Structures are given as structure tokens and as C-alpha cells.
Amino acid sequence: MKRLILHISSLRSIKYALVTLCLVSTSQSLLAQQGTNDQVVILREYEGKVKDADKVSLAPNIPEDKETTPKLTYTVPQRDFKDIAFEPNPLKPLGMSADKLERYNSSYIRLGVGSQLTALADLMYNDHNKANTLKYGVFYHHLNEYGFHIKNQKYSDDNVGAYMKYFVSKLEFAAGFSFQNLHTHFYGSPDTVYDGKAILQNLRNYDLNIGIKNSQKNKANIDYYALVRGNYFQETYGKGNEYFVNGKVGAAYNFLKFHSAFINFQGDVSSYNTTQSNLLRTLFYTNVGYAFNNDDWKARAAFTLAVDNSTVYALPDLYIEKRLFEHKLILYAGWEIRLDKNSFQSLSATNNYINSIIDLKNTRVSDFSGGFKGTIEGFTYNLRFAYKDFSNMAFFYTNYFDTKRFYVAYDPNVKDFNGLIELGYNFKQNFRLLWTTDINSYNASENQYAWYNPLLKSSLKASYIIEKKIIIGIDVYGFTDYHGFLGNTDILTVKGTADVNLNLEYLFNKRLSFFGYLNNIAHQRYQLWANYPVYGINGVVGAKFSF
């Protein structure tokens, strides 16, 4: 019976996949007149919020490692309403180039207002130091929205930070600090049950990192670095908190022009504290590897020994790439096993409405992949196929005793056949296009579905610049059905749909510009999480002053 249900679900997913692709194809006919902002960004469909501020990264940028393992996931919550995790994998260096238009000044003030009582305020300051021995900057970001359709569907997000880089002799010292307070509500309950104060939630994140690395080549051809990061995360509704301290040191030796060898050591200690218990977690990694790159061939062979508390894992990382015809046709293949850390912070970032007390396990992923990529004048493409095997994949389930919140459980084994299609086009920086489609076929060992994960996600984003003055944009995002677990016999089905966002920016002069966004224009009100529908159509207008 279960196989029959899965078969029927697959047919439905294929149907909606075709519908989504048709919508994307139809959108392409509009591109001669539509595009997006100077930084082509997918506006998250469920919330239809304004584009994120052009903030500098607070990370000291140490190190610029080539290896892909290990990975520690510490994602800071960015918004009240989380989107389905989807980021296109940019081709490097084959991806769409960054737009240099309007970047006359690196400091600015941006203000905007809109529907849902939206208020946007951004301040960015970067110091211009002619000696280039010291660089520093600060930023502040505020965004709030209020939904009228559902009581307590409101939030505010404040983020402030500072960074600095100091260059002395042949060394670079860097440091960064940020603080974020996400003010939200558990509105996924009947309007008459709770007032705003009773379901208020604050997610607060404090982050500090300090690092050092060599800023110039030395006679020994050895690059080295050391980085320390500390983080404290707090939620106020259930009085839970979590902190971690992470340290990493490493070095890379370059020899015989095309060869390099590297070694890294990383230690991570974290503590998750609730009103009922305290959990101390430790992770230690030792990573060694070799890489070769002569532009015709690229290869990497690395090995990581990971110790997760008392459990030891061997994590290989193998990759090879070959140019078959210049940069127009490149064949690549790889296999890696990685250990992804699941934390209270990272799970809260994905779903802001989880319980204050959850089970924490790390996810081990085995990823076999291969495909073709290339660039032909202004056209780029990437066709990737992968088989992934997840151990302890995290899923969210509606809490039976408190339906406005979610608990976390792990499927011991989830297999996924994945396909990724990326097609891009860039014409003289005036017209840019990127279409990405991500296809998955999940097979969970203890769950009927991969909860809240659609089988197909497709995105089309484009920009068109008129006379270096007007930037017109369009973003189209579509997905097939996905399902949520409400109870043993109760399953939420969210129908596949497409979300369209339009935006416009007018560059009045080098210092002043005006912008406007119209998001979720089809007024889709699907549930991102059970009992949590998204906003719907909304818009924002504002101005930006650069200095």
C-alpha cells in the first residue's frame, strides 16, 4: 500500500513539475522588458520581502580553503518566515558576473516603506583608508512587517555589526562582530487563544570571530592561517540557549607550479542548555589532502578523520575535472563524505517555530556526483547528477500537544537521486539571465515523505538595464507538492505553485537612487509550515543615498 501511495505521489510530482517548467518558459518571453536589481537576488517567495541589504561580510575571510570538508553549519536566523532552502550553485568562474553598475560609493543609507506596515532602514559605512593598512566598517539593518489577514503574523529583524582588517608586515589580522535580534510570534494557532505577548519569541545571536593569515607569498610557498570563532544563541520563549567555540588552524604548501598539499585541524565545543537539561558536544577534525590544477586538469584528494564525541568517522573527499574542449565543455566527477553539524541555532534558522527542547544529532552525507559544465561566450551551463545517502537526516513534525510548534526527529537513512540544471546568459552587463532547476527523488527509511521538501524547485531570475539608469527585474520561483507531518493519519499537502516578484530601480545620479518592489504578485498564500501561511502580495518603495 505504501509503495502505491508513493507511486501516485510521484505521478502528481511529475505533473506539477511540468506545470512549473511551463510557467518558467512563459516567463522567458517577458525578459526583453524585465530584469532584476543590480545584484540578481531571488526574493523569497513565501514572504515577498524586500531585497537584503548590500552588507559586507563580517567574517575575516580566513582562510580561503579549497577543500570542502569538514562543514560546520551555524546559520543565523535571517527572517521570520523561512523559505524552502534553495540556493543555485554558481559556476566558478563560469557564473554570471557581478554587476559593477552604481557601485560608486561603498557607504550608503537606504530607507523604504510598504504594505504590511513594512519599514526598511539600512546604514552601511566603510572607511576609505588610502594607506590600505587598515580597513573597517559598520552596518545596521532593520526590517519589520505586519500581516493583517492573520492575528500576530508580524515580526521585526534588527542586525548590527562591525569588522576590521589590519595589515602589518606580511600578515593580515581580522576581526568581526555582529548581533541580531529576530522578534517574532507563534501565530500558527486560533486567533482567539493567545494575545501577542503570550506567543512572543526573540531569537538573539551574538557572533565574534578573530583571525590571522599571511597576506603575501613567502619564500617557502606556504600559506597559513588561524581562526577562532565564538557564538552565543538565545531564544526567550522557552529560555533555551546555545554557545560554541570553534578554532581552526591550517597550512598549504604550493610546489612545482601546479601542485599543493594542505593540512587543517579544527576543534568545536558547544553547549545546548534548556530548563530540563544541558548537553555538551565536541567535534574534532584532522584534514589532509593534495590538489593539482593546471587549468586543463583539476584534481583533489583529501581525507578527514572526524571525532564526534566518542564516535570516529573517516571522511574521504575526491574530485576530478577535465577540459574536453577549451572552457566550453568540462567534465567533472566527485565523491565526498561529510559530517554536517545540526545545532539549535541552525535548526531554528530553518524553522523559527521549533520547540525549545529538541534532540540534536549530526547528519552524515555521502555524495557521489558528476556532470558537465562550460561557458560559450556569454552563455554558461551546468548539468549535475548526484546520488546522496543521508544518515540522520533532520525533519520537522508538528507537536501534537502544541500545534503552533514543531519537534525535530531524524530518519536514520534517506537516499536521494538528485539532478541540477543551471543555464545562464550575460550580455554586456545589460541583460542577465539565470535559470536553475533542482530535482530530487527521496526514499526515506522511516517516513512516507521527506517532510517539507518538494521534489522539484525551479527558479528564473533576470535583469535588464536601460541606459545605465533604469534596472528592471523579474524573479520566478516554482515548486511541486510537498508534505508536512501533522499526525499518524493526518498529512498536510501543500500544492505546487509559482511565485513571481517584480522590481524596479532608478539611478537618479551617482549618489541618489529610488527603488520599488512588488512581490508575490499572484497572491499565493500557501503554508510554508503547518498552520503558518505566507504573506501574499506586498510592495515596498524607497530611496538610497550613497556617500
BELZI-V444138 format. One record per residue. RES is the residue in three letters. PSI is psi in degrees with one decimal (999 if undefined). Layout:
res=<RES;RES>
psi=<PSI;PSI>
This chain:
res=<MET;LYS;ARG;LEU;ILE;LEU;HIS;ILE;SER;SER;LEU;ARG;SER;ILE;LYS;TYR;ALA;LEU;VAL;THR;LEU;CYS;LEU;VAL;SER;THR;SER;GLN;SER;LEU;LEU;ALA;GLN;GLN;GLY;THR;ASN;ASP;GLN;VAL;VAL;ILE;LEU;ARG;GLU;TYR;GLU;GLY;LYS;VAL;LYS;ASP;ALA;ASP;LYS;VAL;SER;LEU;ALA;PRO;ASN;ILE;PRO;GLU;ASP;LYS;GLU;THR;THR;PRO;LYS;LEU;THR;TYR;THR;VAL;PRO;GLN;ARG;ASP;PHE;LYS;ASP;ILE;ALA;PHE;GLU;PRO;ASN;PRO;LEU;LYS;PRO;LEU;GLY;MET;SER;ALA;ASP;LYS;LEU;GLU;ARG;TYR;ASN;SER;SER;TYR;ILE;ARG;LEU;GLY;VAL;GLY;SER;GLN;LEU;THR;ALA;LEU;ALA;ASP;LEU;MET;TYR;ASN;ASP;HIS;ASN;LYS;ALA;ASN;THR;LEU;LYS;TYR;GLY;VAL;PHE;TYR;HIS;HIS;LEU;ASN;GLU;TYR;GLY;PHE;HIS;ILE;LYS;ASN;GLN;LYS;TYR;SER;ASP;ASP;ASN;VAL;GLY;ALA;TYR;MET;LYS;TYR;PHE;VAL;SER;LYS;LEU;GLU;PHE;ALA;ALA;GLY;PHE;SER;PHE;GLN;ASN;LEU;HIS;THR;HIS;PHE;TYR;GLY;SER;PRO;ASP;THR;VAL;TYR;ASP;GLY;LYS;ALA;ILE;LEU;GLN;ASN;LEU;ARG;ASN;TYR;ASP;LEU;ASN;ILE;GLY;ILE;LYS;ASN;SER;GLN;LYS;ASN;LYS;ALA;ASN;ILE;ASP;TYR;TYR;ALA;LEU;VAL;ARG;GLY;ASN;TYR;PHE;GLN;GLU;THR;TYR;GLY;LYS;GLY;ASN;GLU;TYR;PHE;VAL;ASN;GLY;LYS;VAL;GLY;ALA;ALA;TYR;ASN;PHE;LEU;LYS;PHE;HIS;SER;ALA;PHE;ILE;ASN;PHE;GLN;GLY;ASP;VAL;SER;SER;TYR;ASN;THR;THR;GLN;SER;ASN;LEU;LEU;ARG;THR;LEU;PHE;TYR;THR;ASN;VAL;GLY;TYR;ALA;PHE;ASN;ASN;ASP;ASP;TRP;LYS;ALA;ARG;ALA;ALA;PHE;THR;LEU;ALA;VAL;ASP;ASN;SER;THR;VAL;TYR;ALA;LEU;PRO;ASP;LEU;TYR;ILE;GLU;LYS;ARG;LEU;PHE;GLU;HIS;LYS;LEU;ILE;LEU;TYR;ALA;GLY;TRP;GLU;ILE;ARG;LEU;ASP;LYS;ASN;SER;PHE;GLN;SER;LEU;SER;ALA;THR;ASN;ASN;TYR;ILE;ASN;SER;ILE;ILE;ASP;LEU;LYS;ASN;THR;ARG;VAL;SER;ASP;PHE;SER;GLY;GLY;PHE;LYS;GLY;THR;ILE;GLU;GLY;PHE;THR;TYR;ASN;LEU;ARG;PHE;ALA;TYR;LYS;ASP;PHE;SER;ASN;MET;ALA;PHE;PHE;TYR;THR;ASN;TYR;PHE;ASP;THR;LYS;ARG;PHE;TYR;VAL;ALA;TYR;ASP;PRO;ASN;VAL;LYS;ASP;PHE;ASN;GLY;LEU;ILE;GLU;LEU;GLY;TYR;ASN;PHE;LYS;GLN;ASN;PHE;ARG;LEU;LEU;TRP;THR;THR;ASP;ILE;ASN;SER;TYR;ASN;ALA;SER;GLU;ASN;GLN;TYR;ALA;TRP;TYR;ASN;PRO;LEU;LEU;LYS;SER;SER;LEU;LYS;ALA;SER;TYR;ILE;ILE;GLU;LYS;LYS;ILE;ILE;ILE;GLY;ILE;ASP;VAL;TYR;GLY;PHE;THR;ASP;TYR;HIS;GLY;PHE;LEU;GLY;ASN;THR;ASP;ILE;LEU;THR;VAL;LYS;GLY;THR;ALA;ASP;VAL;ASN;LEU;ASN;LEU;GLU;TYR;LEU;PHE;ASN;LYS;ARG;LEU;SER;PHE;PHE;GLY;TYR;LEU;ASN;ASN;ILE;ALA;HIS;GLN;ARG;TYR;GLN;LEU;TRP;ALA;ASN;TYR;PRO;VAL;TYR;GLY;ILE;ASN;GLY;VAL;VAL;GLY;ALA;LYS;PHE;SER;PHE>
psi=<-42.7;-41.0;-36.5;-43.2;-44.5;-36.7;-44.7;-43.1;-39.0;-41.1;-43.0;-40.8;-40.5;-40.2;-48.2;-28.4;-45.0;-40.5;-45.0;-44.4;-34.5;-41.8;-41.6;-41.9;-40.7;-37.5;-27.5;-25.9;-14.4;-7.1;-19.3;-17.5;-5.3;154.2;-167.5;-166.8;-179.3;-23.9;97.9;106.0;133.2;115.0;130.3;125.7;-35.0;-31.3;-28.4;41.0;174.3;165.3;143.2;151.0;154.2;67.0;147.9;155.7;134.8;-14.0;138.3;-1.0;44.1;124.4;176.9;74.4;151.0;-26.2;156.4;-5.8;149.9;172.4;127.0;120.9;111.7;78.4;126.1;132.9;129.9;-28.3;163.8;-40.6;109.5;140.3;168.1;124.9;114.6;112.1;123.8;146.8;103.5;143.7;135.2;115.7;27.5;-4.9;178.5;133.5;154.5;143.6;121.6;-5.9;136.6;3.8;54.1;-33.9;145.5;2.0;143.1;165.1;132.9;131.8;141.3;154.7;158.5;-170.2;172.1;28.9;38.1;135.5;127.2;132.1;127.1;137.7;126.6;127.1;128.1;126.3;138.5;98.4;114.4;-30.2;-17.6;21.8;-20.0;128.7;136.2;162.2;164.6;156.5;157.8;136.5;134.8;137.1;129.6;148.5;153.2;120.3;131.4;-20.6;-34.5;133.4;137.2;12.5;78.2;159.4;164.4;148.1;119.3;133.6;125.9;145.6;170.8;155.1;162.8;149.4;131.7;128.7;124.3;134.0;-120.5;23.7;153.9;121.7;139.5;150.1;151.0;147.4;142.1;152.0;134.2;137.3;112.0;114.6;107.9;-179.3;148.7;76.7;-0.4;56.3;163.4;139.4;-29.9;-4.2;-45.4;147.9;173.5;-41.3;-31.0;-22.8;23.7;138.7;130.4;126.7;113.9;133.5;124.8;128.2;131.4;132.7;145.3;136.6;165.8;143.9;165.3;135.1;-9.8;158.1;146.4;171.3;-29.0;-4.9;39.0;124.1;137.4;161.7;163.5;137.4;134.6;133.6;135.9;144.0;140.3;126.4;136.7;138.5;139.3;-22.4;-46.5;6.2;41.9;154.4;163.1;140.5;156.4;153.8;126.6;128.9;142.4;133.2;148.8;168.4;152.1;136.1;121.8;130.3;155.9;37.1;-48.4;-1.2;151.8;151.7;145.8;157.0;138.6;147.2;135.7;134.3;140.3;123.3;126.4;155.7;125.1;119.7;130.1;-179.9;-12.8;-24.2;168.2;132.7;118.2;129.5;142.7;143.4;132.4;135.1;138.5;119.0;125.6;150.1;173.4;142.9;148.2;136.8;108.5;20.2;-25.5;-45.4;141.1;134.4;149.8;136.9;114.3;157.2;132.8;130.9;113.7;137.5;108.5;99.4;-107.2;4.0;133.5;134.2;141.6;122.7;98.7;156.3;107.1;136.6;141.0;144.3;138.7;130.8;115.4;-35.7;96.3;-136.0;11.6;-26.7;111.2;128.2;135.6;156.9;152.3;162.9;127.8;149.3;125.0;159.5;110.5;126.9;124.5;123.8;166.4;-37.2;-49.0;-38.9;-34.6;-31.6;-36.3;-44.2;105.8;-6.9;26.4;165.0;159.3;-22.6;113.3;164.0;136.0;119.7;149.8;153.7;127.5;130.7;126.5;123.9;107.4;128.8;159.0;159.3;-165.8;146.3;165.8;175.7;134.3;101.5;-116.5;2.3;132.5;153.4;157.0;119.3;113.3;136.6;139.8;152.9;121.0;139.6;113.4;130.6;123.6;59.8;129.3;134.8;156.6;136.4;140.3;132.2;119.7;-34.2;-12.1;86.1;-7.5;-0.4;170.4;145.3;166.0;131.5;164.5;130.9;126.5;-26.2;117.5;126.4;142.4;122.0;118.6;139.9;136.3;129.9;124.5;125.5;127.3;155.4;135.6;117.7;103.0;33.2;-2.5;-33.0;124.8;144.9;137.3;121.9;127.0;133.1;129.0;120.5;132.8;149.7;95.2;142.2;98.8;147.1;-30.3;12.3;146.2;-36.2;163.9;94.4;131.5;22.2;107.6;153.4;-24.3;133.0;133.0;140.6;135.8;124.7;143.2;156.6;148.6;126.3;127.7;117.1;32.7;26.1;-39.3;127.8;117.9;135.4;155.4;136.8;129.9;127.4;129.9;155.7;158.7;-178.2;146.9;165.9;149.8;146.0;117.4;-31.9;177.2;-32.7;13.2;113.3;129.2;133.0;118.2;118.5;145.7;148.0;178.1;142.6;131.5;132.1;137.6;147.5;158.3;137.9;135.4;120.6;99.2;-45.5;-165.6;-20.8;-22.7;132.1;158.2;144.2;160.8;143.6;140.1;111.3;149.8;53.8;-18.1;-0.4;47.1;136.7;46.4;164.8;117.4;-45.7;156.0;129.0;7.5;81.6;157.4;174.5;-73.2;-162.1;138.1;162.0;159.6;141.7;151.8;-173.0;154.7;129.2;120.9;147.5;999>
